[in-house]
Structures are given as structure tokens and as C-alpha cells.
């Protein structure tokens, strides 16, 4: 039954992608939006004509900054969630901090960060980090609080304190929800980095490359950069999904053993 459901999901996903590509082709071929949507063939031809070196040079910078922001944002979020579990009175402050980071528009934060940090790259990393902070912090905190009361009491009976409960029970139970949040954070980090590049305009990157293409009126090039950015975000999501799948099975097995 499980294999059949997995197969059905794959078929549905493939059909959905094929349907979107056909819709995209129709919109470009028949100029539904006054020629602002190129056909898939035009985008692929632009990528081939521009050359791989152009995309590697620009996207390598974007991926590096997104990865740094991803690591910093998730590290701080998980660390804060752990501190909240160990020191419950600070939960209100920590939650408010996470909500502020989530609700404040990146465009509004960017000028402040640009003034605070002299380096352009630091600003972009910060925006990528803030894009992932809320999701990971809330997901991790929810997971750390998910263990059954009996498991925590058992550790306490054997003389363990909050740290023992955290290490032996809470950390294992938190894996599924934490990794689910990190999956969502991966594309968000890429988006945060690209938006940061739009605002900071570094020497190279997906953001400035897209702005230059817009200024030239090269619509297929704009679409090519946007689609490659989305593809990178999708690959990051898929990679973490694979890790999450095995980690969730392991944590479930540990829970059963307990």
C-alpha cells in the first residue's frame, strides 16, 4: 500500500510538471502577456548561448552566501530552541524575537543591515539567515516538546536532569519536526540571498545578473536566471528531504525501542 501511494505521488508530480511546461509553452508561443513570457525553448537557447561559465560564476557566489545564511540561521534557531527548553522563563522573549524576524519585511530590514555592516556579503548572509530563523526555531521547539511525559520521567527517576532529558529523549523526538522545518528553510535561504543581492548589488551573483538582464530587456535571460534559482532551491529541498527521511526512520525506531 505504501509503495502504491508513493508511486501515485510521483505520477501526480510528473503530470503536474508536464502540465505546467505545456501551459508555459502555450503562454509564450501565443504571447498571452504581450511577449513577456518566453517559450521554454527560448530560455534553453539563451542558457546555451550564454554559456555555463556565466551561470557558474554568478550562482556559485549566490549558493555560497545562501549556504552561510542557512547554517547561521538554522544554528541560531536550533540553539535558541534548546535554550528555551532548558530555561523556560525566556520562552516569551525568544518567541517574540522569532515572530519579529518573520513578520518584518526583508526590504525594510535591508537598509538597516546595510548601514550596520560595512561588508555587502555580510548583509546578504544576514538576510538569508533571517529568512530561515522563524521556521526552524518554531519547528525545533515543537519537536523538543513532543516526547511522552513517561520517557522524561524515566530519565528523571534514574537521576538525569534537564540536560539528560534533552540528550537522551528530546533530541531524538525533535528530529522529524526539526528536519521538516529545515527542508522549508533551504529554499527560503536561497530566496533571502537572491533578494539580498538585489538590494546590495554585489559584483557578481544571481541578483545582479538578473538586474542587468532586465535593464537590457533580455526577457529569456531573466527567466533563465529565475528558473535556475528555483532549481537550486528545489535541489536543496530534495537533498534535505532524503536526509530527513532516513533520520525520521531512525528516530522512530529509537522511540519504539524506548
C-alpha positions, 0 to 999 in steps of 0.5 A: 500500500505504501509503495502504491501511494508513493508511486501515485505521488510521483505520477501526480508530480510528473503530470503536474510538471508536464502540465505546467511546461505545456501551459508555459509553452502555450503562454509564450508561443501565443504571447498571452502577456504581450511577449513577456513570457518566453517559450521554454525553448527560448530560455534553453537557447539563451542558457546555451548561448550564454554559456555555463561559465556565466551561470557558474560564476554568478550562482556559485557566489549566490549558493555560497552566501545562501549556504552561510545564511542557512547554517547561521540561521538554522544554528541560531534557531536550533540553539535558541530552541534548546535554550528555551527548553532548558530555561523556560522563563525566556520562552516569551522573549525568544518567541517574540524575537522569532515572530519579529524576524518573520513578520518584518519585511526583508526590504525594510530590514535591508537598509538597516543591515546595510548601514550596520555592516560595512561588508555587502556579503555580510548583509546578504548572509544576514538576510538569508539567515533571517529568512530561515530563523522563524521556521526552524526555531518554531519547528525545533521547539515543537519537536523538543516538546513532543516526547511522552511525559513517561520517557522524561520521567524515566530519565528523571527517576534514574537521576538525569536532569534537564540536560539528560532529558534533552540528550537522551529523549528530546533530541531524538523526538525533535528530529522529524519536526526539526528536519521538516522545518529545515527542508522549508528553510533551504529554499527560503535561504536561497530566496533571502540571498537572491533578494539580498543581492538585489538590494546590495548589488554585489559584483557578481551573483544571481541578483545582479545578473538578473538586474542587468538582464532586465535593464537590457530587456533580455526577457529569456535571460531573466527567466533563465536566471529565475528558473535556475534559482528555483532549481537550486532551491528545489535541489536543496529541498530534495537533498534535505528531504532524503536526509530527513527521511532516513533520520525520521526512520531512525528516530522512530525506531529509537522511540519504539525501542524506548 
